[in-house]
């Protein structure tokens, strides 16, 4: 039997992209979100546009294109699932940008959290499609339910961030507003809720539901989860600096500049150490320094970072956080630097993160970025004349094709998690014609 999945996926991917590109409202909303002036209502409207573009692409799919007129599981898994994943990625990325803007406006030094894909919901949809003998009888599942799936990614991102901030000692609020001609169930949920007293149903929506769920940072005060003492979030906590020279940067400005993206450490746990100087051109000395760093810190439960500036200053940085290192205090000293940071076992992607590590690397002007986890070490050297926008355009296309790329390289389910991020970065470099990246076994 002919394998129709690859051609069918490509056809629907092209339709989805065209449909989304033909929706001017989607472009307007995304521009507003990227400019930093949007809220969760805008993210919800953008999710509606993305969901409708995908549903319209699915509307072209008929039973005649399927064997026996049926959506078999292996076809649904290889065609419908990747498209839903793309929808989730686009919507969640927009929602995370909204949360980042809201955090900044509220003076919160917290990294926005992305909601993971609800694989149970996806599997449930695929099971219903595959269990019905005739696709025509269940084609409706790829219409309004897809739009609901898209909008739910925004709600889940909001919930993820509210829970995260609540556990960090904040008391954010969730506000649910009803749409016109709202049902009794939704009307009963309308209102304002303060963490932790937020019912789970507040984040849920049924088909055709257009209620708006929004975020409010609350009082802007944070409670230490251990001592229960209250502080104003504007102060960002006390940063411990040991023997660090004056860098001219505001140490209170909190930005995650390396890592897999996640929480900052406990208040007062940040350490900045100036370790002395070294000749960056002395390869033997540099190797001894970085090898010692790897032996000491690779495999620990928190991230650490070593920076060697162009002038040869050696700095050690850690926030004792599982998924991020903030080295903002170094300011322009990062330009032209060599730096290496760790990825703990629980958060490593076995390569550089494409939403934190690489954007920061392009932005801060580092010459060489390395990272190490308990299994691999990886290196990225700055390519001449390449902008982040050029990089990320190709990286996104590679991300869309990641499953096919893994399959082509013989990467099966058991090896997928360990290699998918590595393949995305490696293939992006190959397509751009640059030799900037490599990964090798650390152990």
DODO-232527 format. One line per 2 residues: number of its first residue (from 1); their letters; for each residue x, y negated, z of C-alpha. Coordinates in pm, whole numbers, always signed. Layout:
N
NUM) A) X,Y,Z; ... $
END
This chain:
443
1) XX) +0,+0,+0; +131,-345,-91 $
3) XX) +249,-554,+202; +40,-870,+165 $
5) XX) +140,-1032,+494; +448,-1235,+382 $
7) XX) +275,-1396,+83; -44,-1457,+280 $
9) XX) +146,-1621,+564; +335,-1848,+323 $
11) XX) +11,-1946,+149; -162,-2037,+475 $
13) XX) +146,-2215,+613; +157,-2435,+303 $
15) XX) -215,-2508,+329; -186,-2590,+698 $
17) XX) +102,-2833,+634; -84,-2994,+343 $
19) XX) -407,-3026,+540; -229,-3187,+833 $
21) XX) -40,-3421,+603; -367,-3528,+441 $
23) XX) -515,-3637,+775; -413,-4003,+828 $
25) XX) -558,-4000,+1178; -308,-3728,+1275 $
27) XX) -17,-3943,+1155; -150,-4248,+1340 $
29) XX) -187,-4055,+1665; +155,-3895,+1639 $
31) XX) +316,-4233,+1574; +145,-4374,+1882 $
33) XX) +254,-4077,+2092; +615,-4099,+1976 $
35) XX) +620,-4474,+2043; +536,-4406,+2409 $
37) XX) +200,-4581,+2429; -35,-4281,+2437 $
39) XX) -226,-4091,+2704; -370,-3743,+2727 $
41) XX) -687,-3855,+2545; -467,-3934,+2245 $
43) XX) -294,-3598,+2276; -637,-3432,+2278 $
45) XX) -738,-3619,+1964; -412,-3515,+1797 $
47) XX) -479,-3153,+1898; -821,-3185,+1732 $
49) XX) -656,-3299,+1409; -403,-3015,+1417 $
51) XX) -668,-2757,+1502; -896,-2872,+1221 $
53) XX) -610,-2863,+971; -539,-2503,+1069 $
55) XX) -908,-2404,+1073; -948,-2549,+723 $
57) XX) -654,-2339,+606; -809,-2029,+761 $
59) XX) -1139,-2112,+587; -978,-2022,+254 $
61) XX) -915,-1666,+375; -1175,-1415,+258 $
63) XX) -1222,-1042,+282; -1129,-1005,-86 $
65) XX) -770,-1092,+0; -750,-816,+264 $
67) XX) -723,-439,+221; -1071,-284,+250 $
69) XX) -1193,-633,+342; -1055,-585,+693 $
71) XX) -812,-788,+904; -592,-505,+1026 $
73) XX) -385,-563,+1338; -48,-557,+1161 $
75) XX) -170,-830,+924; -326,-1040,+1200 $
77) XX) -10,-1009,+1409; +217,-1122,+1125 $
79) XX) -11,-1386,+972; -254,-1529,+1227 $
81) XX) -20,-1520,+1529; +264,-1729,+1374 $
83) XX) +16,-1996,+1266; -137,-2016,+1612 $
85) XX) +216,-2039,+1755; +291,-2329,+1521 $
87) XX) -29,-2506,+1627; +66,-2458,+1991 $
89) XX) +417,-2589,+1932; +298,-2905,+1754 $
91) XX) +32,-2984,+2013; +240,-2900,+2318 $
93) XX) +532,-3104,+2189; +301,-3406,+2153 $
95) XX) +154,-3351,+2500; +504,-3328,+2652 $
97) XX) +595,-3659,+2488; +282,-3812,+2644 $
99) XX) +375,-3675,+2986; +729,-3810,+2950 $
101) XX) +591,-4157,+2879; +352,-4136,+3173 $
103) XX) +628,-4021,+3406; +848,-4310,+3299 $
105) XX) +568,-4564,+3339; +496,-4431,+3689 $
107) XX) +865,-4442,+3786; +884,-4065,+3827 $
109) XX) +1226,-3913,+3766; +1083,-3578,+3663 $
111) XX) +1125,-3390,+3339; +793,-3314,+3163 $
113) XX) +698,-2949,+3155; +575,-2764,+2845 $
115) XX) +291,-2517,+2891; +381,-2168,+2767 $
117) XX) +178,-2010,+2490; -127,-1827,+2626 $
119) XX) -42,-1493,+2470; -340,-1322,+2632 $
121) XX) -574,-1561,+2449; -393,-1500,+2120 $
123) XX) -395,-1123,+2168; -765,-1133,+2253 $
125) XX) -842,-1318,+1931; -633,-1081,+1721 $
127) XX) -794,-779,+1884; -1142,-908,+1798 $
129) XX) -1039,-972,+1439; -880,-628,+1400 $
131) XX) -1159,-436,+1573; -1430,-545,+1326 $
133) XX) -1454,-341,+1003; -1535,-642,+784 $
135) XX) -1345,-969,+816; -1646,-1160,+686 $
137) XX) -1828,-1076,+1009; -1561,-1237,+1229 $
139) XX) -1421,-1510,+1004; -1594,-1763,+1229 $
141) XX) -1338,-1680,+1500; -1084,-1875,+1296 $
143) XX) -1293,-2192,+1291; -1422,-2365,+1607 $
145) XX) -1234,-2125,+1840; -909,-2233,+1673 $
147) XX) -986,-2599,+1743; -1068,-2510,+2104 $
149) XX) -738,-2318,+2124; -557,-2627,+1996 $
151) XX) -719,-2867,+2243; -661,-2623,+2529 $
153) XX) -284,-2652,+2476; -313,-3015,+2591 $
155) XX) -517,-2919,+2898; -269,-2646,+2988 $
157) XX) +23,-2887,+2953; -151,-3131,+3186 $
159) XX) -220,-2853,+3437; +141,-2735,+3421 $
161) XX) +269,-3085,+3498; +16,-3152,+3774 $
163) XX) +109,-2823,+3944; +480,-2895,+3900 $
165) XX) +453,-3246,+4043; +233,-3126,+4326 $
167) XX) +490,-2865,+4427; +754,-3141,+4417 $
169) XX) +559,-3326,+4688; +357,-3565,+4472 $
171) XX) -21,-3600,+4474; -121,-3653,+4110 $
173) XX) -483,-3686,+4009; -681,-3516,+3734 $
175) XX) -973,-3705,+3584; -1230,-3526,+3370 $
177) XX) -1470,-3735,+3162; -1765,-3593,+2974 $
179) XX) -1838,-3644,+2606; -2179,-3746,+2474 $
181) XX) -2459,-3489,+2490; -2257,-3289,+2740 $
183) XX) -2377,-2956,+2882; -2464,-2904,+3249 $
185) XX) -2146,-2703,+3316; -1922,-2985,+3192 $
187) XX) -2130,-3253,+3365; -2082,-3070,+3694 $
189) XX) -1702,-3079,+3650; -1677,-3450,+3568 $
191) XX) -1491,-3655,+3827; -1151,-3732,+3980 $
193) XX) -953,-3469,+4171; -632,-3510,+4374 $
195) XX) -374,-3231,+4396; -396,-2974,+4551 $
197) XX) -777,-2994,+4551; -814,-2947,+4175 $
199) XX) -1053,-2666,+4069; -911,-2449,+3790 $
201) XX) -1228,-2498,+3587; -1142,-2867,+3546 $
203) XX) -882,-2766,+3284; -1111,-2526,+3097 $
205) XX) -1329,-2592,+2796; -1583,-2394,+2597 $
207) XX) -1629,-2401,+2220; -1737,-2739,+2082 $
209) XX) -1633,-2903,+2409; -1492,-3252,+2362 $
211) XX) -1455,-3353,+2726; -1142,-3553,+2806 $
213) XX) -906,-3439,+3081; -653,-3702,+3185 $
215) XX) -365,-3750,+3427; -317,-4011,+3699 $
217) XX) +13,-4016,+3894; -172,-4101,+4214 $
219) XX) -15,-4315,+4483; +338,-4292,+4347 $
221) XX) +459,-4157,+4679; +638,-3829,+4722 $
223) XX) +638,-3594,+5019; +945,-3383,+5089 $
225) XX) +816,-3026,+5078; +1039,-2926,+5370 $
227) XX) +1037,-3224,+5608; +697,-3366,+5499 $
229) XX) +853,-3714,+5516; +714,-3970,+5268 $
231) XX) +928,-4176,+5030; +854,-4409,+4738 $
233) XX) +927,-4243,+4404; +1083,-4562,+4269 $
235) XX) +1398,-4495,+4471; +1465,-4160,+4298 $
237) XX) +1619,-4026,+4619; +1973,-4054,+4754 $
239) XX) +2253,-3945,+4524; +2568,-3811,+4687 $
241) XX) +2882,-3930,+4513; +3219,-3785,+4608 $
243) XX) +3534,-3967,+4492; +3360,-4086,+4175 $
245) XX) +3497,-4402,+4012; +3259,-4684,+3927 $
247) XX) +3102,-4607,+3587; +2887,-4917,+3554 $
249) XX) +2571,-4706,+3516; +2266,-4715,+3740 $
251) XX) +2278,-4385,+3931; +1907,-4410,+4009 $
253) XX) +1806,-4365,+3643; +1708,-4003,+3612 $
255) XX) +1729,-3832,+3274; +1799,-3468,+3207 $
257) XX) +2084,-3475,+2960; +2185,-3110,+2954 $
259) XX) +2006,-2786,+3026; +1712,-2574,+2930 $
261) XX) +1465,-2836,+3053; +1307,-2812,+3395 $
263) XX) +1309,-2931,+3753; +1555,-3156,+3927 $
265) XX) +1709,-3037,+4250; +1603,-3115,+4603 $
267) XX) +1631,-3479,+4702; +1984,-3569,+4804 $
269) XX) +2139,-3257,+4649; +2307,-3425,+4350 $
271) XX) +2688,-3416,+4353; +2921,-3629,+4138 $
273) XX) +3289,-3540,+4177; +3584,-3707,+4010 $
275) XX) +3843,-3429,+3996; +4138,-3620,+3853 $
277) XX) +4287,-3649,+3505; +4409,-3416,+3232 $
279) XX) +4554,-3450,+2884; +4268,-3351,+2650 $
281) XX) +4525,-3263,+2383; +4691,-3005,+2612 $
283) XX) +4509,-2694,+2491; +4660,-2463,+2751 $
285) XX) +4562,-2690,+3040; +4212,-2746,+2898 $
287) XX) +4156,-2372,+2858; +4270,-2306,+3214 $
289) XX) +4035,-2578,+3344; +3727,-2461,+3153 $
291) XX) +3792,-2091,+3220; +3809,-2167,+3593 $
293) XX) +3482,-2359,+3570; +3313,-2066,+3394 $
295) XX) +3436,-1814,+3650; +3312,-2028,+3939 $
297) XX) +2972,-2136,+3810; +2847,-1911,+3528 $
299) XX) +2577,-1682,+3661; +2473,-1902,+3954 $
301) XX) +2107,-1995,+4005; +2161,-2366,+3934 $
303) XX) +2320,-2564,+3652; +2655,-2741,+3675 $
305) XX) +2853,-2945,+3425; +3218,-3031,+3365 $
307) XX) +3304,-3342,+3161; +3645,-3441,+3025 $
309) XX) +3633,-3795,+2888; +3840,-3924,+2596 $
311) XX) +4068,-4090,+2851; +4118,-3760,+3030 $
313) XX) +3900,-3819,+3337; +3756,-3493,+3471 $
315) XX) +3411,-3509,+3627; +3197,-3239,+3789 $
317) XX) +2818,-3287,+3807; +2535,-3082,+3953 $
319) XX) +2182,-3147,+4078; +2158,-2793,+4220 $
321) XX) +1865,-2750,+3980; +1780,-2432,+3788 $
323) XX) +1726,-2598,+3451; +1898,-2931,+3414 $
325) XX) +2199,-3154,+3481; +2168,-3534,+3482 $
327) XX) +2494,-3701,+3382; +2345,-4041,+3301 $
329) XX) +2569,-4209,+3558; +2870,-4150,+3329 $
331) XX) +2722,-4385,+3069; +2948,-4450,+2769 $
333) XX) +3214,-4220,+2910; +3028,-3934,+2747 $
335) XX) +3110,-4076,+2402; +3388,-3868,+2250 $
337) XX) +3397,-3638,+2555; +3428,-3263,+2585 $
339) XX) +3169,-3114,+2819; +3051,-2771,+2925 $
341) XX) +2750,-2677,+3138; +2600,-2356,+3272 $
343) XX) +2267,-2188,+3199; +2147,-1975,+3494 $
345) XX) +2024,-1620,+3424; +1658,-1708,+3490 $
347) XX) +1648,-1999,+3244; +1909,-1927,+2979 $
349) XX) +1802,-1912,+2616; +2140,-1756,+2525 $
351) XX) +2217,-2062,+2317; +2173,-2439,+2334 $
353) XX) +1822,-2560,+2403; +1689,-2748,+2100 $
355) XX) +1462,-2973,+2309; +1722,-3089,+2566 $
357) XX) +2083,-2996,+2489; +2102,-3084,+2122 $
359) XX) +1895,-3406,+2123; +2106,-3533,+2414 $
361) XX) +2429,-3431,+2242; +2338,-3628,+1930 $
363) XX) +2233,-3927,+2143; +2523,-3955,+2389 $
365) XX) +2807,-3929,+2139; +2988,-3629,+2287 $
367) XX) +3254,-3481,+2060; +3217,-3122,+2180 $
369) XX) +2943,-2956,+2385; +2977,-2608,+2529 $
371) XX) +2752,-2401,+2752; +2794,-2068,+2924 $
373) XX) +2560,-1813,+3078; +2623,-1474,+3233 $
375) XX) +2668,-1312,+2889; +2761,-1569,+2622 $
377) XX) +2954,-1888,+2573; +2861,-2127,+2290 $
379) XX) +3013,-2438,+2133; +2882,-2723,+1917 $
381) XX) +3117,-2975,+1758; +2984,-3307,+1633 $
383) XX) +2925,-3300,+1255; +3026,-3609,+1061 $
385) XX) +2747,-3826,+923; +2457,-3610,+1041 $
387) XX) +2173,-3777,+1230; +1951,-3604,+1481 $
389) XX) +1649,-3667,+1258; +1819,-3480,+973 $
391) XX) +1916,-3200,+1208; +1572,-3167,+1365 $
393) XX) +1385,-3163,+1033; +1578,-2855,+923 $
395) XX) +1568,-2707,+1274; +1188,-2726,+1280 $
397) XX) +1156,-2545,+947; +1395,-2280,+1075 $
399) XX) +1186,-2246,+1391; +878,-2179,+1178 $
401) XX) +1064,-1896,+1003; +1231,-1753,+1315 $
403) XX) +1046,-1420,+1314; +1132,-1350,+951 $
405) XX) +1493,-1458,+1008; +1526,-1220,+1302 $
407) XX) +1374,-935,+1104; +1610,-999,+813 $
409) XX) +1905,-970,+1049; +1777,-648,+1202 $
411) XX) +1677,-809,+1533; +1402,-597,+1686 $
413) XX) +1168,-661,+1982; +1427,-546,+2236 $
415) XX) +1687,-796,+2112; +1455,-1082,+2012 $
417) XX) +1466,-1294,+2328; +1844,-1273,+2349 $
419) XX) +1903,-1378,+1988; +1617,-1591,+1855 $
421) XX) +1748,-1927,+1980; +2098,-1842,+1863 $
423) XX) +1967,-1760,+1515; +1765,-2083,+1498 $
425) XX) +2072,-2296,+1575; +2304,-2092,+1356 $
427) XX) +2067,-2090,+1057; +2000,-2464,+1090 $
429) XX) +2374,-2527,+1065; +2404,-2294,+765 $
431) XX) +2124,-2472,+578; +2283,-2809,+650 $
433) XX) +2620,-2686,+527; +2800,-2757,+855 $
435) XX) +3028,-2531,+1058; +2968,-2688,+1396 $
437) XX) +2833,-2399,+1601; +2951,-2063,+1725 $
439) XX) +2865,-1820,+2005; +3080,-1548,+2153 $
441) XX) +3063,-1293,+2434; +3165,-1442,+2767 $
443) X) +3197,-1116,+2961 $
END
